[in-house]
Amino acid sequence: MKTRYNKYSIYLLIISVVTLILTIFMFSTLYLILDHIEKDVSVIKNTEMIKGSIQRVTKLSMYGDYSSTKIISYNISKLLDNQLSDSTGFIGMGLSKEILNETKTLRTNWKKLNIVLLQYKHDKSKKILKGMMELSERCWSAGDKIIEIYHIENLKLVNKFSILYLLLIINACCIILSIIILIFYIKKNVEYFASHDSVSNIYNRQSYDKIIKHEITRCQKDKLVMSIVLINIDSFNSIKDKNKSGDSAVKIIVDLIKQTLRKGDQVFRFSNLELVIILSETKSNGSAILSDRICKIINEYNLSEKNKAAVCLGTAELSKEDTSDSLYNKAKSSLCNTK
C-alpha cells in the first residue's frame, strides 16, 4: 500500500546504494594500500639483504677469507636478477621507474665489484683495493637511494590512508543516516497503518474517534458550526464474495467521494460498509448539498459500469449539547429516514 512516506524508502535505497559503492571503493583502496605495503616491505627487505651481503663479501675478500665468498656472490647476483625480472621482480610488482633504475645501477656496480673481487684475490695491490672499496661504496649508495625512494613513496601512501579515513567517515555517516531514515520510515508507517484503513487508504475508526472529539470540543468552545455525513454502502450484488464485494464498493465509493470534497473535509471508514465525512464550518444545508453531489457522481458511475454501487446518506449538524455518539446517532437516524 502506498503512503506519503514511500519517498523515504527511495531515499533509503539511494543512501544504501551510495553506502555500498563507498564500501566497495573503500575496500578496493584498502586492498591496494596493503598490496603497496607488501611490495614496499619486499623492496626494503631485499635491498637491505643485498647491501649486507655486498658488505660482507667485500670484508671477507679484504681479509683473504674466500671460503664462502663464491656462494655469497652467487646469491647476490641471483637476488638482483630476480629483482629485475619481468614476472617476479620489481617490474612485475609495478614499482616506480626510479627504484628500477637504481636497482639496475646497483646490479651494474655489483658486477664491476665482483670482477674486482676476483682480481683482488690474485693481486692485492692498493689500486685494486681502492677500486674495490669505491665500487662497494657505490653499491651501498645505490641501496641507500632505493630505500630513500621507498620512504618518499611511503609518504604518498600516508595520503592514501587519509583518503581511506575520509571514505570511512563518509561511509559511517551514510550508515547512520540510513539507520535514522529507516527508523523514521518504520515509525511513520506504523503510525500510518494504525490510523488508516488498509483497503481504502483513508482514516479508520480509531482516527475518527480521536479527531471528532477534538473537532467537537473546538467548535463548541469557539462557537463554530460543524456537520457530518454518514454513508452506508451496499456492496455490489454481482460479486458473490461478500467481503470482496464490500471492499470493492468501499474503494470505488471513496474514490468518487474524494472528487466532491473540499480541501479541509475528512472522510473516515467508520465500519465495514460505513463511511463518515467530517465537514468543518458547515451547516446542515451545506452537508445536504454535499450529499446531493455524492449521489449525483455515484449515479453517473452506475450508468457506465456493470457493478452498480448503492449508498444511503444521512447528515447531522453539531449542537451545543452534542457528543460524538449523539452526533453519530443523529446522522444514523437521518440515514434510516432516507431508506
N, C-alpha and C positions, 0 to 999 in steps of 0.2 A: 504494500500500500504506500502510495506516495504521500509525503508530508512536506511541510515547508522547510524542514530541517534536512532534507535529502541533499542539499547543496554541500552540507558539511561532510557527507560521505565522499563527495567528489574532492573536496579539499584534503580529506584524509588520504584518499587514493593518490593524489598528486604528491603529497608530502612523503607518502610511503615509497613511491617510485623514486623521488629525489633522494630519499634516505638510502634506498637500495643502490642507486647509481653511485652515491658518495661512498658507500661501504665498499663496493667493488673497486672503485678508484683508489680508496684508501689502502685496501689490502694489496692491490697491484703495486702501489707506490712502496708499501712496506716490503713486499717481496723483492722489488728492485733494489731497495736500500740494503736489505740483508744480503742479497746477492753481491752487491758492490762491496759490502764489508768483508764478505768471504774472499773476494778477489784481492782486496787490499791486504788482508791478513796473509794471503798466499804470497803477495809481492814482497812484503816486508820480511816474511819468514825466509823465503828463498834467497833474497838479496843478502840478508844477514848471514845465512849459511855460506853463500859464495864468498862474501868478504872474509869471514872467519877462516874458511878453507884456504883462500889465497894467502892470507897472513901466515897460516900455519905452514903451508908448503914452502913459503919463502924462508921462514925461520929454520925449518929443517934442512933446507938446501944450504943456508949460511953456515950451519953447524956441522954440515957434512953427513947428516943422517938421511940416507936415501932409501931406507927400508920400506917406508910407506908413502913416499912422495909420488911414486908412479900411480898408486891406487887413488890417492887424493886428487892428483891432476886429472886422472880419467873421470872421476866423479864430478869435478868442477866443469869439465868440458861437456859432459853428458847433461848436467843440470842446465848449463847455458843454452845448449842446443834445444833442450826441451822447452826452455823459457821462450824461445823464438820460433817454435814450431807453429804451423798453421792451425792445428787441431787442439793440442793440449796446452800450448803456451800462452804468452801474453796476447798474441794475435787472435787466437781462438777465444780468449777471455774478453776481447773487445776493449782493452785498456788504451790509454791515450798514446798518441804518437811520441810524446816526449819520453815516456817510460820505455817505449820500444826502442827509440833512438839511443837512449842512454844504456840500455841493455846491450844493444849492438856494439856500442863503444866499449862497454865492459868486456864483451867477448873478444873484440879485436885486440884490446890491450892484454887480455889474458893469453891469447895465442902468442903474442910477441913475448910476453913474460915466460911462457912455457918454453919457448925456444932458447931464451937467455938462461933459464934454469938449467937446461941441458948443457949449454955452453959452459956455465959456471962449474958444472960437475967435473969438467976436464981442464978448465982454465980459471983459476981463482984469482984473476987479476982485479986490481981496483977498478979498472974501467968497466969490466963486465959486472962487478958488484954494484957499481954506481948505477949502471943501466938497469940492473935487476931491481934496485931499490926505487928508482924513478918509475918503472913500469908497475911495480907493486903499489906505489902511491897513486898512480893514475887509476888503477883498478879500484882502489879504495875510494877515491874521489868520485868515480862513476857510480859506485854503490851508494855513496852518500847522496849523490844527486837524485838517484832513483827514490830513495827514502824521503828526500825533501819534496819531490814532486808528489809523492804519496800523501804527505802531510797537507800540501796545498789542496789536493783533491778531497782530502778528508774534511777540510773547511767547507767545501761545496756540499759535502754530504750533510753537514750540520744544517745548512739551509733547507735541504730536502726534508730533514726531520722537522724543521719549523713548519713547512707546508703540511706535513703529516699531522702535526699537533693542531694546526688550523682546521684541517679536514675533520679531525676527531672532535673538535669543539663544535663545528657546524653540524656534524652528524649527531652529536649528543643533543644539540638544540632542536634538531628536526625530530628526534625520537621523543623528547619531552613535549614538543608541540603536538606531535601525533597523539601522545597519551592524553594531553589536555583536550584536544578536539574529540578524541574517542569517548572520553568521559562525558564531555558536554553533549555529544551526539546521542549517547546511550541515555543520559539523563533526560534530555528533551524529548526523545522518542518514547521513553517510558511515561513521561508526563502527557505526551500527546495521545498515546494509546489508552491511557487511563481516563482521559477526558473526551475522547472522540469515539464515535461508532465505527467499528471496523468495516461495515458494509457500505455505508453512505458517506463516510468521511465528514460527518457533521458532529456537533456536540451531542453527548449522550445524556442519559437521565441524571447521572451524578453531577455533570456540569450545569444542567438545568436547575437542579435544586439549589446549587450554590449561587448561580447568577440571578435567579428570580428573587431570592431572598434579598440580595444586595439591591436589586432594582426597586423592589417594593419599598425597602427602607429609605432609599434615596428619594424616590418620588413622593412618598408620604411626608418626609422631612422637608423637602423643598417645595411641596405642593405642586408637583408636576403630574401630568397625565401619562397613562401607560395602558396598553391593551395587549391581549394575547389572542392568537388564532390557534384553535385546536383542529387538527386534521386527522380524520380517521380514514385509513386506506383500505379498500377492498382489493385483495390480491387477484391476479389475473386468473380467470376461470379456465382458460385454455391450457394452463400449465398444471399437470396432475400433482406434482410435488408441491405441497402447500408451503413448506419452508422456502423452497426455491421461488415459488410464486410471490411470497411476501417480500423476500429480499429484492427480487427483480422489480416489483412495484415500488418499493421504497427508493431504490436507486433512481428510477425514472421520475417519480414524483418530486424527489429532492432536486434533481437537475432542472425540472420545469419550474419549481417554486423559486429557485435561486434567480431565475430570469425576471421575476416580478418584485424582488426585494430591493429596498433602499440600502445604502451603504451601512447604516447603523443597525439594521434589523438582523436578528439572530434566529436561526432555526435549529431545533433540537429533535433528536429521536427519543421521544418520551417512553415509548414501549415498542413492542414488536411492530405494530401497524399503526402507531400513533405518533404524530409529529406536533410540535408546539413552536409557534413563532412569537418571539417577544418583540413588540413594537414600542420603542421608546417614544415619548412625547406624541402619542397618537390616541385620539378619542375613538369611541365606538364606530362613528361613521367612517373614520379612516381605515379601521380594521375591516369594515364591511366592504369598502372599495377594494382592498387587497384581496379579500375572499372572492369577489367577483372576477378579479384579474386571474386568480389562480384557477377558478372554474373555467374561464374562457380559454386559457392556454392548455388546460387538460383536454377540453373538448376538441380543440384544434389538433391535439396529438392523436386523439381517438379516431379522428377522421382519416388519418394517414397510416395508422398502424393496425396490425392484426390483433394484437393483445390489447384489449380495452382496459383502461385504468378508470376506476371509480373511487371517488372520495366524498366524504361528508365533512362539512366545515362548521365550526362553532366559534363565536367570538365573545370576549368579555372585557369590560373596561374596569380598571382598578378604582376602588372606592377607598375612603379613609379607613374603613374597618377591615378591609380585606387582608387575608394572609395568602400565602402561596397555595394552600389547599383550597381555600374558599374561592379564590380566583379561578383555579382549575375547574372546580365544581360548577361554577357559573358558565364557563365555556363548555363544559360537558353537557349541562342542561340545555344550552342553546343548540348544541350539536344534535341532541336527541330530538329536539323540536323540529329540526330540519329534515330528519329521516322520514 
